[in-house]
Amino acid sequence: MPKRVNPTVTEIDSWLHERSNWGRWGDKGGAGAINLITPKKRKQAAELVESGRTVSLSRPLPVEPSQENPQPVQHYMTVKKADDSTGGYACDYIGIFQHGYSVTHIDALCHHWGNDGMWEGLDPAEEISFNGALSSSVDAWSDGIVTRGVLLDVPKYRNKPYVDVNDPVHGWELEDIAASQKVSIEPGDALIVNCGRESFSKINGGLFYTPPNHPGVHPSCIKFIRDNDIALWGWDIADDPKFEYGHSRTVHSILSSYGVAILDNALLEPLAKACAEEDRYEFMLTINPLIVLGGTGSPVNPIAVF
């Protein structure tokens, strides 16, 4: 096998700029690569359902502060008596700062940008306001996302419990894992990459993110994502934190260059277990973002159906 080397800055830039999806979907551009999920694609996903087994990819909303959760979810209750004083009811308040390393959420295309602008080349200074984004926001996906999901299980392939801090996941490795699992990646798929976050956290006091380091996915995966016309990328970890190409050239660049949605902080250990037990790594995936007008994302509870 030829020696595999990391791409250069020039190569990364060419992937992001020369292969950009800007303008590809015309007046439906706000939805980005979710446009690849056609009615035919949804029907294909539904036909994958055999046993009817369901698996959640969401973490519980994290209400306790920690190093990786400096802005915990606010959740408190109120109890009120009924007007006739014979009963009562409970109500609760939930406040969420969703981005970061704790809440399972989907990133809208307005969440990230580089030196050349937001998705479709728009200027963030003009598009982002205190009251929300004027374009490329999460409400572009208000009808929900239903497509074929594919899990690539990195720990299983490496025969190690988790991806380590100094050994990020590379693009060529994704190709090898897909081949080893005998699964193809098709346009419009949701590609879910398991990196063993739960096992990593167990040896780090329950934490995944311990500043300034955490396990990561290398920017070399950007090319794999574009080559396969993926509609949505999901993971349980995040970008490789070394930023050897600069902060604007991380895997999050797929938001602004390719219009590919990102499912952040997914809980993937149960999904990996289910895939192994079902002996299949494809499934129907459903994600229903909250309709937050102008929102940069939404907390979600993705469900895989086998």
VOGU-3710 file (C-alpha; in Angstrom, 3 decimals, decimal comma):
1> mpkrvnptvt> 0,000/0,000/0,000  1,426/3,430/-0,899  2,346/5,700/1,980  -0,506/7,938/2,930  0,346/11,535/3,770  -1,688/14,466/5,006  -2,922/16,893/2,340  -1,256/20,265/1,950  -2,908/23,599/2,715  -3,214/24,155/-1,039
11> eidswlhers> -5,065/20,866/-1,448  -7,430/21,639/1,431  -8,156/25,063/-0,066  -8,850/23,555/-3,485  -11,328/21,075/-2,013  -13,195/23,836/-0,221  -13,164/26,483/-2,948  -12,882/24,784/-6,342  -15,370/22,073/-5,359  -17,800/24,332/-3,502
21> nwgrwgdkgg> -21,525/23,626/-3,837  -22,417/27,327/-3,924  -25,250/27,939/-6,390  -25,819/24,231/-7,011  -29,457/24,178/-5,826  -30,662/27,580/-7,022  -33,561/29,023/-5,048  -33,532/25,965/-2,758  -29,964/26,697/-1,726  -30,872/27,476/1,880
31> againlitpk> -31,340/23,750/2,536  -27,889/22,944/1,151  -27,002/19,299/0,590  -30,229/18,177/2,249  -31,567/18,775/-1,282  -29,841/15,493/-2,155  -32,451/13,721/-0,037  -35,142/13,317/-2,676  -38,489/11,509/-2,299  -36,820/8,537/-3,978
41> krkqaaelve> -34,026/8,659/-1,381  -36,542/8,721/1,480  -38,357/5,746/-0,020  -35,041/3,895/-0,253  -34,428/4,660/3,431  -37,882/3,401/4,428  -37,260/0,144/2,566  -34,307/-0,541/4,880  -36,669/-1,079/7,804  -36,853/-4,806/8,565
51> sgrtvslsrp> -36,938/-5,577/12,294  -38,442/-2,238/13,345  -35,773/-1,798/16,037  -35,187/1,830/16,971  -32,085/3,438/18,506  -31,710/7,006/19,740  -28,528/8,901/18,867  -29,109/11,613/21,462  -27,516/12,351/24,808  -29,676/13,451/27,728
61> lpvepsqenp> -29,784/17,228/28,004  -26,788/18,063/30,248  -27,832/20,160/33,226  -24,660/19,774/35,307  -21,724/22,146/34,614  -18,328/20,682/33,716  -15,224/21,510/31,685  -16,961/20,363/28,524  -20,288/21,897/29,568  -19,563/25,424/30,865
71> qpvqhymtvk> -23,058/26,605/29,891  -25,319/23,799/31,109  -28,914/23,400/30,064  -31,281/25,297/32,352  -34,194/23,156/33,488  -36,510/24,023/36,331  -40,032/23,123/37,336  -43,102/24,925/38,635  -46,137/23,341/40,238  -49,540/24,968/40,114
81> kaddstggya> -52,881/24,103/41,632  -55,939/23,677/39,476  -58,532/26,419/39,627  -60,953/24,210/41,543  -58,226/23,256/44,075  -58,797/19,536/43,548  -55,685/18,863/41,537  -52,798/20,573/39,858  -50,189/20,424/37,141  -46,457/20,749/36,610
91> cdyigifqhg> -44,690/22,938/34,057  -41,045/23,298/33,209  -38,667/25,737/31,577  -35,763/24,622/29,369  -33,013/26,985/28,240  -30,274/25,690/25,956  -27,018/27,062/24,621  -26,672/24,235/22,146  -23,267/24,585/20,474  -20,254/23,112/22,186
101> ysvthidalc> -19,410/19,585/23,294  -22,432/18,473/25,289  -25,839/18,903/23,644  -26,796/16,635/20,746  -27,743/19,106/18,036  -27,731/19,768/14,314  -25,680/22,659/12,921  -27,413/24,917/10,416  -25,392/26,195/7,466  -25,178/29,699/8,958
111> hhwgndgmwe> -23,222/28,359/11,945  -19,761/28,413/10,291  -17,870/30,524/7,766  -14,366/31,091/6,461  -12,514/34,042/4,965  -14,614/33,905/1,807  -17,920/34,099/3,635  -20,840/31,978/4,717  -22,642/29,314/2,719  -23,371/30,613/-0,797
121> gldpaeeisf> -20,740/33,340/-0,291  -22,916/35,547/1,886  -21,449/38,098/4,283  -21,975/37,119/7,956  -21,872/40,801/8,950  -25,030/41,304/6,912  -26,720/37,941/7,499  -26,290/37,384/11,244  -28,194/39,590/13,682  -29,124/39,475/17,358
131> ngalsssvda> -32,553/38,190/16,342  -31,279/35,390/14,132  -29,771/34,582/10,753  -31,421/35,963/7,633  -30,436/32,937/5,527  -29,213/29,341/5,730  -30,848/28,848/9,136  -32,168/25,644/10,637  -35,777/26,312/9,645  -34,759/25,409/6,077
141> wsdgivtrgv> -35,142/21,808/7,335  -38,515/22,293/9,020  -40,050/19,345/7,139  -37,597/17,020/8,830  -34,722/14,887/7,555  -35,307/11,253/6,596  -32,605/9,396/4,707  -30,352/6,366/4,590  -27,888/6,395/7,451  -24,532/4,632/7,353
151> lldvpkyrnk> -22,375/4,071/10,426  -18,605/3,793/10,083  -17,255/2,244/13,289  -13,677/3,443/13,784  -12,941/1,614/17,096  -14,128/-1,688/15,636  -11,931/-1,216/12,573  -8,885/-0,199/14,628  -9,548/-2,914/17,209  -9,167/-0,274/19,915
161> pyvdvndpvh> -11,786/1,104/22,317  -11,613/4,686/21,062  -9,877/7,235/18,857  -6,970/8,667/20,805  -5,902/12,304/21,053  -2,821/11,892/18,860  -4,377/9,594/16,253  -7,194/11,426/14,412  -9,475/9,832/11,855  -8,293/10,434/8,267
171> gwelediaas> -10,193/10,458/4,996  -8,436/7,406/3,607  -9,394/5,515/6,767  -13,077/6,183/6,109  -12,654/4,510/2,724  -11,016/1,505/4,344  -13,684/1,206/7,031  -16,511/1,310/4,501  -14,803/-1,435/2,514  -14,235/-3,560/5,620
181> qkvsiepgda> -17,909/-3,234/6,576  -18,950/-4,047/2,995  -21,082/-0,917/2,829  -21,213/1,659/0,038  -21,649/5,398/0,530  -24,289/6,905/-1,763  -25,378/10,471/-2,609  -27,810/11,854/-0,056  -26,667/9,560/2,743  -26,201/10,595/6,345
191> livncgresf> -22,706/9,422/7,260  -22,321/8,742/10,979  -18,782/8,206/12,299  -18,373/6,465/15,640  -15,100/7,281/17,412  -15,709/5,676/20,817  -16,342/8,823/22,833  -17,994/6,955/25,711  -14,991/4,673/26,196  -12,609/7,628/25,958
201> skingglfyt> -14,629/9,554/28,540  -14,547/6,690/31,032  -10,767/6,999/31,389  -10,919/10,810/31,576  -13,194/11,318/34,545  -16,339/11,173/32,448  -15,132/13,930/30,133  -14,512/13,987/26,400  -13,220/17,558/26,186  -10,333/18,380/28,505
211> ppnhpgvhps> -8,864/21,699/27,274  -6,924/22,069/25,093  -7,099/18,499/23,770  -9,648/15,944/22,725  -9,791/13,197/20,079  -10,670/14,459/16,632  -11,389/13,959/12,955  -8,737/15,206/10,543  -9,592/17,735/7,783  -8,480/15,123/5,227
221> cikfirdndi> -12,017/13,740/5,627  -13,369/16,805/3,800  -12,536/15,287/0,404  -14,265/12,005/1,274  -17,411/13,902/2,227  -17,449/15,861/-1,037  -16,508/12,881/-3,233  -19,483/10,909/-1,925  -22,063/13,735/-2,011  -23,019/13,197/1,605
231> alwgwdiadd> -26,091/15,130/2,777  -25,373/15,018/6,502  -22,299/14,264/8,601  -22,626/13,011/12,178  -20,064/12,205/14,876  -19,594/11,735/18,584  -16,380/13,786/18,791  -15,299/16,865/16,802  -12,618/18,418/14,604  -9,008/17,525/15,324
241> pkfeyghsrt> -8,092/20,393/17,694  -4,542/20,940/16,379  -5,883/23,175/13,560  -2,800/22,569/11,433  -4,531/24,209/8,429  -6,216/27,029/10,336  -9,543/27,256/12,128  -11,490/27,946/8,913  -10,306/24,690/7,300  -11,649/22,195/9,832
251> vhsilssygv> -14,265/19,551/9,049  -16,869/22,171/10,041  -15,970/23,849/6,732  -18,395/21,452/5,042  -21,190/23,682/6,352  -20,094/26,794/4,481  -18,452/25,193/1,423  -20,604/22,144/0,695  -23,849/22,912/2,523  -23,582/19,642/4,452
261> aildnallep> -25,431/19,577/7,779  -23,551/18,387/10,873  -25,018/16,268/13,662  -22,868/17,194/16,671  -22,304/15,296/19,933  -24,278/12,234/18,926  -24,447/9,272/21,291  -23,157/6,453/19,101  -22,246/3,585/21,419  -25,831/2,165/21,375
271> lakacaeedr> -25,966/2,535/17,586  -22,642/0,735/17,127  -23,895/-2,083/19,347  -27,152/-2,337/17,383  -25,305/-2,399/14,037  -23,088/-5,238/15,271  -26,088/-7,197/16,568  -28,124/-6,600/13,414  -25,029/-7,330/11,290  -25,678/-4,314/9,113
281> yefmltinpl> -24,378/-0,761/9,014  -27,185/0,916/7,075  -30,544/2,018/8,461  -33,257/4,624/8,122  -32,346/7,801/9,986  -34,849/10,450/11,044  -33,947/13,874/12,441  -36,557/16,519/13,199  -35,075/19,910/14,123  -37,131/22,402/16,076
291> ivlggtgspv> -38,448/25,163/13,830  -36,291/28,002/15,119  -36,655/30,868/12,673  -33,180/32,220/11,984  -31,603/29,607/14,261  -28,002/28,408/13,935  -29,099/24,901/14,810  -31,436/22,868/16,969  -31,260/20,246/19,694  -32,399/16,948/18,169
301> npiavf> -33,137/13,346/19,049  -32,089/11,409/15,917  -33,598/7,937/15,596  -32,109/5,036/13,623  -34,631/2,424/12,493  -33,502/-1,077/11,472
//
